[in-house]
Amino acid sequence: MTQRPVLAVTMGDPAGIGPEIAVRALLDPEVRAVSRSFLIGDARVFQRALSVCGLNAGLNRIAGPEALTDRAGTIDVLHQDSVDPDTLQMGKVQAAGGEAAYAAIRSAIELAMAGKVDGVATTPINKESLKAAKIPFIGHTEMFAEHTGAREEMTMFTISGLKIFFLTRHMSLVDACRSITAERVGKGIDNCIKALRQLGLEHPHLAVAALNPHGGEDGLFGREEIDGIKPAIAAARARGLQVSGPVPADSVFHMAKIGRYDAVLSLYHDQGHIAAKMLDFEKTVSVTLGLPILRTSVDHGTAFDIAGTGKASAVSMVEAIKVAAEYAVRGVRLGETAAAA
């Protein structure tokens, strides 16, 4: 039991479902079996989350991870006096939510960078609340990159054995399409292969998704495959890498799921998100590559429509912590990739 990794779980936007799924997850026997996890955020918010979820558990305020009690039925909390629950408006965009979420994230990063925790698992934040609070980041990944000094980072989804990498993330679809160059795809391929090897696959087989319908039909439906994707794949193969594609996006994820490929490089945000969430919305876990620390996350939003009702499922949060614990125990280090943002 003493060898279980220490993991920090952030509060997320306190006006969303983050506190609810966090307390549910930390009381889950599967989470306790694989980790010594604790929460970072306002203990008053977590207390209210326990109440609305109908959970009978104690909160133990700690000064840091070295003070973990690690007792069944008790949740350790690194308390931050960051938001007043009495004035917080549940399910609403507000500066107070963005400020509190950001404070918890900063603390988690600092602990991880200092080597005091083995990894971080994050709950959802709201981009509009961050903007209202004048936080200069659009999301978690950008915060982690800035505060860890990561040069470039990449997102990987893991779900039911399927691994999906993302060449681009938070940009418009038009800009994502314009960014499909041979150089960028080539760098993405290299980083996917490197990450897969770090995960234990000695000779990984990567599939690169096509951008256009039917893979472009040799230029009939666009030239992105001809000009940007195929040259990058050919160059990777010339270096001895096992890379297939461009494989039409309407079939590549299924083929990877049944074992034809070890992973898929998705070219834009929704291309890979739709596939993962259709496969299993609740158990999709996001892993950030290219950081000097381990970070996993749920792959869903703040669900403002049900926040404060106790209805939110913690399945994805449980999975995110379990994946972080697994990678921490295995000593997986994914911090040396340098992919396109």
C-alpha positions as CSV (number, residue, x, y, z in Angstrom):
1,M,0.0,0.0,0.0
2,T,2.9,2.4,0.7
3,Q,4.1,2.1,-2.9
4,R,0.9,3.6,-4.3
5,P,1.7,6.8,-6.2
6,V,0.7,10.2,-4.7
7,L,-1.7,12.0,-7.1
8,A,-3.1,15.5,-6.9
9,V,-6.7,16.0,-8.1
10,T,-7.7,19.6,-8.9
11,M,-11.1,21.1,-8.1
12,G,-11.9,22.4,-11.6
13,D,-14.5,25.1,-12.0
14,P,-16.3,25.1,-8.6
15,A,-19.6,26.1,-10.4
16,G,-19.4,22.9,-12.5
17,I,-19.4,19.2,-11.8
18,G,-15.7,19.0,-11.0
19,P,-16.0,19.0,-7.2
20,E,-18.7,16.4,-7.3
21,I,-16.9,13.9,-9.5
22,A,-13.7,14.6,-7.5
23,V,-15.2,13.6,-4.2
24,R,-17.0,10.6,-5.7
25,A,-13.7,9.4,-7.3
26,L,-11.6,9.7,-4.1
27,L,-14.1,7.6,-2.2
28,D,-14.0,4.9,-4.9
29,P,-12.3,1.7,-3.8
30,E,-10.6,1.3,-7.2
31,V,-8.9,4.7,-6.8
32,R,-7.8,3.9,-3.3
33,A,-6.4,0.6,-4.4
34,V,-4.0,2.1,-6.9
35,S,-3.2,5.6,-5.5
36,R,-2.9,7.9,-2.5
37,S,-4.9,10.8,-4.0
38,F,-5.9,14.1,-2.5
39,L,-7.8,17.1,-3.6
40,I,-6.7,20.7,-4.2
41,G,-9.2,23.5,-3.9
42,D,-11.6,25.0,-1.5
43,A,-12.7,22.5,1.2
44,R,-16.0,24.3,1.6
45,V,-16.8,23.6,-2.0
46,F,-15.9,19.9,-1.6
47,Q,-18.1,19.8,1.5
48,R,-21.0,21.0,-0.4
49,A,-20.3,18.5,-3.2
50,L,-20.4,15.7,-0.6
51,S,-23.7,17.0,0.6
52,V,-25.4,17.2,-2.8
53,C,-24.1,13.8,-3.7
54,G,-25.4,12.3,-0.6
55,L,-22.0,11.0,0.5
56,N,-21.1,10.4,4.1
57,A,-17.4,11.1,4.3
58,G,-15.0,13.3,6.3
59,L,-12.7,16.0,4.9
60,N,-9.3,16.3,6.3
61,R,-7.4,19.5,5.6
62,I,-3.7,19.0,5.0
63,A,-0.8,21.4,4.5
64,G,0.7,19.3,1.8
65,P,1.0,15.7,0.4
66,E,3.5,14.8,3.1
67,A,0.6,15.0,5.6
68,L,-1.8,12.6,3.8
69,T,-3.8,10.5,6.2
70,D,-4.8,8.0,3.5
71,R,-7.8,6.7,5.4
72,A,-10.8,5.0,3.9
73,G,-13.9,7.2,4.2
74,T,-11.8,10.3,4.6
75,I,-10.8,12.7,1.8
76,D,-7.6,14.6,2.2
77,V,-7.8,18.2,0.9
78,L,-5.1,20.8,0.4
79,H,-7.4,23.7,1.2
80,Q,-7.4,27.0,-0.6
81,D,-9.6,29.8,0.5
82,S,-10.4,30.6,-3.1
83,V,-14.1,31.0,-3.5
84,D,-17.1,31.7,-1.3
85,P,-19.7,28.9,-1.8
86,D,-22.4,31.2,-0.5
87,T,-22.0,33.7,-3.3
88,L,-20.9,31.2,-6.0
89,Q,-23.6,30.8,-8.7
90,M,-23.8,27.1,-9.7
91,G,-23.9,26.4,-13.4
92,K,-22.9,30.0,-14.3
93,V,-19.9,31.5,-16.1
94,Q,-18.2,33.8,-13.6
95,A,-14.8,35.2,-12.8
96,A,-14.8,33.6,-9.3
97,G,-15.0,30.1,-10.9
98,G,-12.1,30.8,-13.3
99,E,-9.9,32.2,-10.5
100,A,-10.5,29.3,-8.1
101,A,-9.9,26.7,-10.8
102,Y,-6.7,28.3,-11.9
103,A,-5.4,28.6,-8.3
104,A,-5.8,24.8,-7.8
105,I,-4.1,24.1,-11.1
106,R,-1.1,26.3,-10.3
107,S,-0.7,24.5,-6.9
108,A,-0.8,21.1,-8.5
109,I,1.8,22.0,-11.1
110,E,4.1,23.5,-8.4
111,L,3.8,20.3,-6.3
112,A,4.5,18.1,-9.3
113,M,7.5,20.2,-10.5
114,A,8.9,19.9,-7.0
115,G,8.6,16.2,-7.0
116,K,6.1,16.1,-4.1
117,V,3.4,14.3,-6.2
118,D,3.8,11.6,-8.8
119,G,1.1,13.1,-11.1
120,V,-1.9,15.3,-11.5
121,A,-5.4,14.4,-12.6
122,T,-7.6,17.4,-13.5
123,T,-11.4,18.0,-13.5
124,P,-13.1,20.2,-16.0
125,I,-12.7,24.0,-16.3
126,N,-14.7,26.5,-18.3
127,K,-13.0,28.6,-20.9
128,E,-15.5,31.4,-20.6
129,S,-15.0,31.6,-16.8
130,L,-11.2,31.8,-17.3
131,K,-11.7,34.6,-19.8
132,A,-14.0,36.4,-17.2
133,A,-11.2,36.1,-14.7
134,K,-8.7,37.4,-17.2
135,I,-6.7,34.2,-17.0
136,P,-4.5,34.3,-20.1
137,F,-5.0,30.7,-21.1
138,I,-7.6,28.9,-23.1
139,G,-7.3,25.6,-21.3
140,H,-5.4,23.1,-19.1
141,T,-2.8,22.1,-21.7
142,E,-1.7,25.7,-22.2
143,M,-1.5,26.3,-18.5
144,F,0.6,23.2,-17.9
145,A,2.9,24.0,-20.8
146,E,3.5,27.6,-19.6
147,H,4.1,26.7,-16.0
148,T,6.3,23.7,-16.6
149,G,8.4,25.3,-19.3
150,A,7.4,22.8,-21.9
151,R,8.3,23.9,-25.4
152,E,5.6,22.1,-27.2
153,E,3.0,19.5,-26.1
154,M,0.6,17.0,-27.6
155,T,-2.6,15.3,-26.4
156,M,-3.3,11.6,-26.4
157,F,-6.6,9.9,-25.7
158,T,-6.7,6.4,-24.3
159,I,-9.9,4.5,-24.3
160,S,-10.6,0.7,-24.2
161,G,-7.1,0.0,-25.6
162,L,-7.4,2.6,-28.4
163,K,-4.9,5.4,-28.4
164,I,-5.6,8.6,-30.4
165,F,-3.0,11.5,-30.8
166,F,-4.0,15.0,-31.9
167,L,-1.9,17.0,-34.4
168,T,-3.9,20.1,-33.7
169,R,-6.3,21.0,-30.9
170,H,-7.8,24.4,-30.0
171,M,-8.0,26.2,-33.3
172,S,-10.7,26.7,-35.9
173,L,-11.3,23.9,-38.4
174,V,-10.2,26.2,-41.2
175,D,-6.9,26.9,-39.5
176,A,-6.4,23.3,-38.7
177,C,-6.9,22.4,-42.3
178,R,-4.4,25.1,-43.4
179,S,-1.8,23.7,-40.9
180,I,-1.6,20.3,-42.5
181,T,1.9,20.6,-43.9
182,A,4.5,17.8,-44.5
183,E,6.7,19.3,-41.8
184,R,4.0,19.4,-39.2
185,V,2.6,16.0,-40.0
186,G,6.2,14.6,-40.0
187,K,6.9,16.0,-36.5
188,G,3.6,14.6,-35.3
189,I,4.4,11.2,-36.6
190,D,7.8,11.2,-34.9
191,N,6.3,12.2,-31.6
192,C,3.6,9.6,-31.7
193,I,6.1,6.9,-32.4
194,K,8.3,8.1,-29.6
195,A,5.4,8.2,-27.1
196,L,4.3,4.7,-28.1
197,R,7.8,3.4,-27.5
198,Q,7.8,5.0,-24.1
199,L,4.5,3.2,-23.4
200,G,6.2,-0.1,-24.1
201,L,5.6,-0.7,-27.8
202,E,9.0,-1.5,-29.3
203,H,7.8,-1.5,-33.0
204,P,4.5,0.5,-33.0
205,H,2.3,0.7,-36.0
206,L,0.7,4.2,-36.4
207,A,-2.1,5.1,-38.7
208,V,-2.4,8.7,-39.9
209,A,-6.1,9.8,-40.5
210,A,-7.0,11.4,-43.8
211,L,-8.4,14.9,-43.8
212,N,-10.7,14.8,-46.8
213,P,-13.5,12.3,-47.6
214,H,-12.2,9.0,-49.1
215,G,-8.6,10.2,-48.4
216,G,-9.0,13.0,-51.0
217,E,-9.5,10.6,-54.0
218,D,-6.0,11.6,-55.4
219,G,-6.8,15.3,-55.4
220,L,-10.4,15.1,-56.4
221,F,-11.5,16.2,-52.9
222,G,-8.6,18.4,-52.0
223,R,-4.8,18.3,-52.1
224,E,-4.0,18.1,-48.4
225,E,-3.3,14.3,-48.5
226,I,-1.0,14.8,-51.6
227,D,0.9,17.8,-50.4
228,G,1.0,17.4,-46.7
229,I,0.2,13.9,-45.4
230,K,1.6,11.4,-48.0
231,P,5.1,13.0,-48.1
232,A,5.4,12.9,-44.4
233,I,4.3,9.3,-44.2
234,A,6.8,8.4,-47.0
235,A,9.6,10.1,-45.2
236,A,8.8,8.2,-42.0
237,R,8.7,4.9,-43.8
238,A,12.1,5.7,-45.3
239,R,13.4,6.0,-41.8
240,G,12.1,2.5,-41.0
241,L,8.9,3.6,-39.1
242,Q,5.8,1.6,-39.5
243,V,3.2,4.2,-40.5
244,S,0.1,3.7,-42.6
245,G,-2.2,6.2,-44.3
246,P,-3.7,8.5,-45.0
247,V,-6.5,6.2,-43.9
248,P,-10.0,7.6,-44.4
249,A,-11.3,8.9,-41.0
250,D,-14.6,7.1,-41.3
251,S,-12.8,3.8,-40.8
252,V,-9.3,4.3,-39.3
253,F,-10.5,4.5,-35.7
254,H,-12.4,1.2,-36.0
255,M,-9.4,-0.5,-37.6
256,A,-7.3,0.7,-34.7
257,K,-9.8,-0.5,-32.2
258,I,-9.8,-4.1,-33.6
259,G,-6.0,-4.1,-33.6
260,R,-4.8,-3.3,-37.1
261,Y,-2.9,-0.3,-35.7
262,D,-1.5,0.6,-32.3
263,A,-2.7,4.2,-32.5
264,V,-4.1,6.9,-34.7
265,L,-2.9,10.4,-35.4
266,S,-6.0,12.5,-35.7
267,L,-5.5,15.8,-37.6
268,Y,-7.9,18.0,-35.7
269,H,-9.9,18.3,-32.5
270,D,-13.3,16.9,-33.3
271,Q,-12.0,14.2,-35.7
272,G,-10.5,12.2,-32.8
273,H,-12.9,13.4,-30.1
274,I,-16.0,12.1,-31.9
275,A,-14.4,8.7,-32.4
276,A,-13.4,8.4,-28.7
277,K,-16.6,9.6,-27.2
278,M,-18.7,7.4,-29.5
279,L,-16.7,4.4,-28.3
280,D,-17.1,5.2,-24.6
281,F,-17.9,8.8,-23.6
282,E,-17.3,8.2,-19.9
283,K,-14.1,6.3,-20.0
284,T,-12.1,8.4,-22.4
285,V,-9.0,9.8,-20.6
286,S,-6.8,12.6,-21.9
287,V,-3.0,12.4,-21.3
288,T,-0.8,15.4,-22.0
289,L,2.5,14.5,-23.7
290,G,5.6,16.7,-23.8
291,L,5.4,17.9,-20.2
292,P,8.1,17.2,-17.6
293,I,5.3,16.0,-15.2
294,L,2.5,13.4,-15.6
295,R,-1.0,14.8,-16.2
296,T,-4.2,13.1,-17.1
297,S,-7.7,14.5,-17.3
298,V,-11.4,13.6,-17.9
299,D,-12.5,14.3,-21.4
300,H,-15.7,16.2,-20.7
301,G,-16.8,19.6,-19.7
302,T,-18.1,21.4,-16.6
303,A,-21.7,20.3,-17.4
304,F,-23.2,23.5,-16.0
305,D,-26.7,22.2,-16.7
306,I,-26.5,19.5,-13.9
307,A,-23.9,21.1,-11.6
308,G,-24.9,21.1,-8.0
309,T,-27.5,18.3,-8.5
310,G,-25.3,15.4,-7.5
311,K,-26.2,13.6,-10.8
312,A,-22.8,13.8,-12.4
313,S,-21.0,10.4,-13.1
314,A,-17.5,10.1,-11.8
315,V,-16.6,7.2,-14.1
316,S,-14.2,9.3,-16.3
317,M,-12.6,10.9,-13.2
318,V,-12.0,7.4,-11.8
319,E,-10.4,6.3,-15.1
320,A,-8.2,9.4,-15.3
321,I,-6.8,8.8,-11.8
322,K,-6.3,5.1,-12.6
323,V,-4.4,5.9,-15.8
324,A,-2.2,8.4,-13.9
325,A,-1.5,5.8,-11.3
326,E,-0.7,3.1,-13.8
327,Y,1.8,5.4,-15.7
328,A,3.3,6.5,-12.5
329,V,3.9,3.0,-11.2
330,R,5.4,1.9,-14.6
331,G,7.7,4.9,-14.6
332,V,6.3,6.1,-17.9
333,R,7.9,9.4,-18.9
334,L,6.2,11.2,-21.8
335,G,8.0,14.6,-21.3
336,E,10.4,14.5,-24.2
337,T,8.1,14.8,-27.2
338,A,7.9,18.0,-29.1
339,A,4.8,18.0,-31.2
340,A,2.8,20.8,-32.9
341,A,0.3,22.5,-30.6
